[in-house]
C-alpha cells in the first residue's frame, strides 16, 4: 500500500511541477501578448462561439466587457463588408489544406467610427471527425500606422512617377511618356484594325526667336505653344508630348487622314491666335509652326510612323512653313 501511495505522490509531484511550469509559461505568454499589443481570438467554428482577450477589444476602441457575450457575429459586426470576400477565401484555403495558416489584412470599425487595419492570423487546432474545422485560434495585430504609411508612400511614388513623365518646362508629357503611349495605342489600333495618325510639330525659326529675345522668352514661348496645341486637340484621347527642343509630337488614335488634316488646321490657327510676336517671322511677325502628318492602318504596321511624319515635316518646312504636309501609308 505504501508503494502505491509513494507512486501516487510522485505522480502528483510531477503533475504539480508541470502545472507550475504551464502557469509560468502562461504568464510569459501574457507578457508577450501585452508587450506586442496582440489581440487573441479562439473560435469554435461549427457553433460560432468565440472568445477574445482584452486587447482584441481595445484595438477597436472597446473594453472587452462592452462586446460580451461574443460569437462570430461579433466579428462580423465590426468587419468591413468589402473585406469579407478576401477573408472568406483565405479561410477556405486554410480549411482545404492549401495553406498552413489563415492570414488576412482587413479593416474593422473603431468605436469612434473610423476604420482600423488589422493583421489577422489563425490556425485550426482541432478538427471534427468528418474533416470539418472544429476550433481555430488566432491573433489580431493593429497595423493601421503601417497601412497609412504604405498609402502615403504609394501616393508619393505615384507623384514621382507622374513627374518623371512630365516635361518641367511646358507641363505636358515628355518623350518617355510619348514612347509608352505610342506603344499602347499601336496595340489598340492594330487589334481593332483602326487608323492611327501622328504629328511632328516644329516651331518655325525658333533659333532666331531665341537670338532676338533670349532663352527666358523662348521658354515662355515654348510653354504657350505647347498649351495652345494641347487645347486645340478635340478629344481627351488625343495626346501631346514634348519630343525635344522646340519639337512636339501628337498622337491621334482612331483617326484617319482626312480627320487628321482637320486637327492640323485647328493647331495652325490656334498658334496664330496666340499672337506670340516674332520679328523674324514672315507671317505678320507672329510665331508659327510646321506640322508633319502621318497616318497608318494596322495592316501596314506603325514602325515607320514617326519617320514618315518627320519626312512630312521636312516637306512642310521646305514648302514655306506655317503649314502641314501629309505622308500617308493608307487612307
C-alpha positions as CSV (number, residue, x, y, z in Angstrom):
1,X,0.0,0.0,0.0
2,X,2.9,2.3,0.9
3,X,4.4,1.7,-2.5
4,X,1.1,2.8,-4.1
5,X,1.0,6.0,-2.1
6,X,4.6,6.7,-2.9
7,X,4.0,6.2,-6.6
8,X,0.9,8.4,-6.4
9,X,2.7,11.1,-4.6
10,X,5.5,11.1,-7.2
11,X,2.8,11.4,-9.9
12,X,1.2,14.2,-8.1
13,X,4.6,16.0,-7.7
14,X,5.2,15.6,-11.4
15,X,1.8,17.0,-12.2
16,X,2.3,19.9,-9.8
17,X,5.6,20.6,-11.5
18,X,4.0,20.5,-14.9
19,X,1.1,22.8,-13.8
20,X,3.6,25.2,-12.2
21,X,5.6,25.2,-15.5
22,X,2.5,25.7,-17.5
23,X,1.4,28.6,-15.3
24,X,4.9,30.2,-15.7
25,X,4.6,29.8,-19.5
26,X,1.1,31.3,-19.3
27,X,2.5,34.3,-17.5
28,X,5.3,34.6,-20.1
29,X,2.7,34.4,-22.9
30,X,0.6,37.1,-21.3
31,X,3.6,39.4,-21.0
32,X,4.5,38.8,-24.7
33,X,0.9,39.5,-25.8
34,X,0.8,42.7,-23.7
35,X,4.1,43.9,-24.9
36,X,3.3,43.2,-28.6
37,X,-0.3,44.5,-28.4
38,X,-1.7,41.4,-30.0
39,X,-5.4,40.6,-29.7
40,X,-6.3,36.9,-29.4
41,X,-9.4,35.1,-30.6
42,X,-10.5,31.5,-30.0
43,X,-13.3,30.3,-32.3
44,X,-15.3,27.1,-32.3
45,X,-16.2,27.2,-35.9
46,X,-19.2,24.9,-36.0
47,X,-21.0,26.5,-33.1
48,X,-19.9,30.1,-33.8
49,X,-18.7,30.6,-30.2
50,X,-15.7,32.9,-29.9
51,X,-13.7,34.3,-27.0
52,X,-11.5,37.4,-27.3
53,X,-8.9,38.8,-25.0
54,X,-9.0,42.4,-23.7
55,X,-6.5,43.7,-26.3
56,X,-8.7,42.4,-29.2
57,X,-11.5,44.7,-28.0
58,X,-9.1,47.6,-27.3
59,X,-7.9,47.6,-30.9
60,X,-11.3,48.7,-32.0
61,X,-11.8,51.1,-29.1
62,X,-13.8,48.9,-26.6
63,X,-13.3,47.3,-23.3
64,X,-13.9,43.5,-23.5
65,X,-16.9,43.7,-21.2
66,X,-18.6,46.1,-23.7
67,X,-18.7,43.5,-26.5
68,X,-19.7,40.4,-24.5
69,X,-21.3,38.0,-25.0
70,X,-19.2,37.2,-28.0
71,X,-19.7,35.0,-31.0
72,X,-18.8,35.0,-34.7
73,X,-21.4,37.7,-35.3
74,X,-19.4,40.0,-33.0
75,X,-16.5,39.9,-35.5
76,X,-18.9,40.2,-38.5
77,X,-20.5,43.3,-36.9
78,X,-17.2,45.2,-36.9
79,X,-15.6,43.8,-40.0
80,X,-15.6,45.9,-43.2
81,X,-18.0,44.3,-45.7
82,X,-15.6,44.9,-48.6
83,X,-13.0,42.7,-46.9
84,X,-15.2,39.7,-46.2
85,X,-14.7,38.1,-49.6
86,X,-10.9,38.0,-49.2
87,X,-11.2,36.9,-45.6
88,X,-13.5,34.0,-46.5
89,X,-11.3,33.0,-49.4
90,X,-8.3,32.8,-47.0
91,X,-10.3,30.8,-44.5
92,X,-11.4,28.4,-47.2
93,X,-7.9,27.9,-48.5
94,X,-6.7,27.1,-45.0
95,X,-9.6,24.7,-44.3
96,X,-8.9,22.9,-47.5
97,X,-5.3,22.4,-46.6
98,X,-3.9,24.7,-49.3
99,X,-2.2,26.9,-46.7
100,X,-0.7,26.2,-43.3
101,X,-2.2,29.3,-41.8
102,X,-5.1,31.7,-42.2
103,X,-3.6,35.2,-43.0
104,X,-5.6,38.2,-44.0
105,X,-5.3,42.0,-43.8
106,X,-8.7,43.6,-43.2
107,X,-10.4,46.6,-41.7
108,X,-12.6,46.8,-38.6
109,X,-14.8,49.6,-37.5
110,X,-13.5,51.5,-34.4
111,X,-15.8,52.7,-31.7
112,X,-15.2,56.2,-32.9
113,X,-16.4,55.4,-36.4
114,X,-13.1,55.2,-38.3
115,X,-11.6,52.0,-39.8
116,X,-8.7,50.2,-38.2
117,X,-6.5,47.9,-40.2
118,X,-5.7,44.5,-38.6
119,X,-3.3,41.7,-39.5
120,X,-5.5,38.7,-38.9
121,X,-3.8,35.3,-38.5
122,X,-5.1,31.9,-37.3
123,X,-4.8,28.1,-37.5
124,X,-7.1,25.2,-37.0
125,X,-6.0,23.3,-33.9
126,X,-8.9,20.8,-33.7
127,X,-10.9,19.0,-36.5
128,X,-14.3,17.3,-36.5
129,X,-14.2,13.6,-37.3
130,X,-15.7,14.3,-40.7
131,X,-12.8,16.7,-41.5
132,X,-14.5,20.0,-40.9
133,X,-12.7,22.6,-38.8
134,X,-13.7,22.5,-35.1
135,X,-11.6,25.1,-33.4
136,X,-9.3,27.9,-34.5
137,X,-7.0,30.1,-32.5
138,X,-5.6,33.3,-34.0
139,X,-4.4,36.9,-33.4
140,X,-5.2,40.4,-34.4
141,X,-2.5,43.0,-34.7
142,X,-3.2,46.7,-35.3
143,X,-1.4,47.7,-38.5
144,X,-3.2,50.9,-39.2
145,X,0.0,53.0,-39.0
146,X,1.7,50.6,-41.4
147,X,-1.1,50.8,-43.9
148,X,-1.3,54.6,-43.6
149,X,2.5,54.8,-44.2
150,X,2.1,52.5,-47.2
151,X,-0.6,54.7,-48.6
152,X,1.5,57.8,-48.2
153,X,4.4,56.0,-49.8
154,X,2.3,54.8,-52.7
155,X,1.0,58.3,-53.2
156,X,4.5,59.8,-53.2
157,X,5.7,57.2,-55.6
158,X,2.8,57.9,-57.9
159,X,3.5,61.6,-57.8
160,X,7.2,60.9,-58.5
161,X,6.2,58.6,-61.4
162,X,3.9,61.2,-62.9
163,X,6.7,63.8,-62.6
164,X,9.1,61.5,-64.4
165,X,6.6,61.6,-67.4
166,X,6.1,65.4,-67.5
167,X,8.3,67.9,-69.2
168,X,9.0,70.5,-66.4
169,X,9.1,73.5,-68.8
170,X,6.0,73.0,-70.9
171,X,4.0,71.0,-68.3
172,X,3.0,68.4,-70.9
173,X,4.1,64.8,-71.2
174,X,7.8,64.2,-72.2
175,X,9.4,61.9,-74.7
176,X,9.4,58.9,-72.3
177,X,5.7,59.3,-71.8
178,X,5.2,59.6,-75.6
179,X,7.1,56.3,-76.3
180,X,5.0,54.4,-73.8
181,X,1.8,55.9,-75.1
182,X,2.6,55.2,-78.7
183,X,3.2,51.5,-78.0
184,X,-0.1,51.1,-76.2
185,X,-2.0,53.0,-78.9
186,X,-0.4,51.0,-81.6
187,X,-1.5,47.8,-79.9
188,X,-5.1,49.0,-79.6
189,X,-5.4,50.2,-83.1
190,X,-3.9,47.1,-84.6
191,X,-6.2,44.9,-82.6
192,X,-9.2,46.8,-83.8
193,X,-7.9,47.3,-87.4
194,X,-8.3,51.1,-86.9
195,X,-6.3,54.0,-88.3
196,X,-3.8,56.0,-86.3
197,X,-2.4,59.4,-87.0
198,X,0.7,61.1,-85.7
199,X,2.1,64.7,-86.0
200,X,5.5,66.1,-85.5
201,X,5.3,69.8,-84.9
202,X,8.2,72.2,-85.0
203,X,8.2,75.9,-84.1
204,X,9.3,77.9,-87.1
205,X,12.6,79.8,-86.9
206,X,12.8,79.2,-83.2
207,X,16.6,79.8,-83.1
208,X,16.0,83.3,-84.4
209,X,13.4,83.8,-81.8
210,X,15.8,83.0,-79.0
211,X,18.5,85.1,-80.7
212,X,16.1,88.1,-80.7
213,X,14.5,87.8,-77.2
214,X,16.8,85.4,-75.2
215,X,16.2,82.0,-73.8
216,X,13.9,83.1,-71.0
217,X,11.4,84.5,-73.5
218,X,12.0,81.4,-75.6
219,X,11.0,79.1,-72.7
220,X,7.8,81.2,-72.2
221,X,7.0,80.8,-75.9
222,X,7.5,77.1,-75.7
223,X,5.1,76.8,-72.9
224,X,2.4,78.9,-74.7
225,X,2.8,76.9,-77.9
226,X,2.6,73.6,-76.0
227,X,-0.5,74.6,-74.1
228,X,-2.1,76.0,-77.3
229,X,-1.6,72.7,-79.1
230,X,-3.0,70.8,-76.2
231,X,-6.1,72.9,-76.1
232,X,-6.6,72.5,-79.9
233,X,-6.8,68.7,-79.7
234,X,-10.5,67.8,-80.0
235,X,-10.6,64.7,-77.8
236,X,-9.4,63.6,-74.4
237,X,-7.8,60.5,-76.0
238,X,-5.6,62.7,-78.2
239,X,-2.1,63.0,-76.8
240,X,0.7,65.6,-77.0
241,X,4.2,65.4,-75.7
242,X,7.4,67.5,-76.0
243,X,9.7,65.5,-78.3
244,X,12.8,67.6,-77.7
245,X,13.9,71.2,-78.2
246,X,11.1,73.0,-80.0
247,X,9.5,69.9,-81.4
248,X,6.3,68.3,-80.2
249,X,4.5,65.1,-81.1
250,X,0.8,64.5,-81.2
251,X,-0.9,61.0,-81.3
252,X,-4.4,60.8,-82.6
253,X,-5.8,57.3,-82.0
254,X,-8.5,56.0,-84.3
255,X,-8.0,59.0,-86.7
256,X,-7.8,58.7,-90.4
257,X,-6.0,61.0,-92.8
258,X,-8.8,63.5,-93.5
259,X,-9.7,63.9,-89.8
260,X,-6.0,64.3,-89.0
261,X,-5.8,67.2,-91.5
262,X,-8.8,68.9,-89.8
263,X,-6.9,68.7,-86.5
264,X,-3.7,70.0,-88.1
265,X,-5.6,73.1,-89.3
266,X,-7.0,73.7,-85.8
267,X,-3.5,73.7,-84.4
268,X,-2.2,76.1,-87.1
269,X,-5.0,78.5,-86.3
270,X,-4.5,78.1,-82.6
271,X,-0.8,79.1,-82.7
272,X,-1.5,82.2,-84.8
273,X,-4.3,83.2,-82.4
274,X,-1.8,83.1,-79.5
275,X,-0.1,86.2,-81.2
276,X,3.4,85.4,-80.0
277,X,5.4,88.2,-81.5
278,X,8.3,87.0,-83.7
279,X,10.0,89.9,-85.6
280,X,11.8,87.5,-88.0
281,X,8.7,85.7,-89.0
282,X,7.3,86.3,-92.5
283,X,3.7,85.7,-91.2
284,X,2.7,89.1,-89.8
285,X,5.6,88.9,-87.3
286,X,3.8,86.1,-85.4
287,X,5.2,82.8,-84.2
288,X,4.0,79.8,-86.4
289,X,4.6,76.1,-86.5
290,X,5.1,73.5,-89.2
291,X,3.4,70.1,-89.0
292,X,4.3,66.7,-90.5
293,X,1.3,64.4,-90.6
294,X,1.5,60.6,-91.0
295,X,-1.4,58.1,-91.0
296,X,-1.2,54.3,-90.9
297,X,-3.5,51.3,-90.7
298,X,-2.9,48.2,-88.7
299,X,-2.4,46.1,-91.8
300,X,0.7,48.2,-92.7
301,X,2.0,48.4,-89.2
302,X,3.3,51.5,-87.5
303,X,7.1,51.0,-87.1
304,X,7.8,53.8,-89.5
305,X,5.1,56.2,-88.4
306,X,7.4,58.7,-86.8
307,X,9.8,58.5,-89.7
308,X,7.0,59.3,-92.1
309,X,5.8,62.2,-90.0
310,X,9.4,63.5,-89.9
311,X,9.6,63.4,-93.7
312,X,6.3,65.2,-94.0
313,X,7.6,67.9,-91.5
314,X,10.7,68.4,-93.6
315,X,8.5,68.9,-96.7
316,X,6.3,71.4,-94.8
317,X,9.4,73.5,-93.9
318,X,10.7,73.3,-97.4
319,X,7.4,74.5,-98.8
320,X,7.4,77.7,-96.7
321,X,6.5,76.8,-93.1
322,X,3.2,77.7,-91.2
323,X,1.6,74.7,-92.9
324,X,1.1,70.9,-92.8
325,X,2.2,68.2,-95.2
326,X,1.0,64.6,-95.2
327,X,2.8,61.3,-95.6
328,X,0.1,58.7,-95.6
329,X,0.5,54.9,-96.0
330,X,-3.2,54.3,-96.2
331,X,-6.4,56.2,-96.4
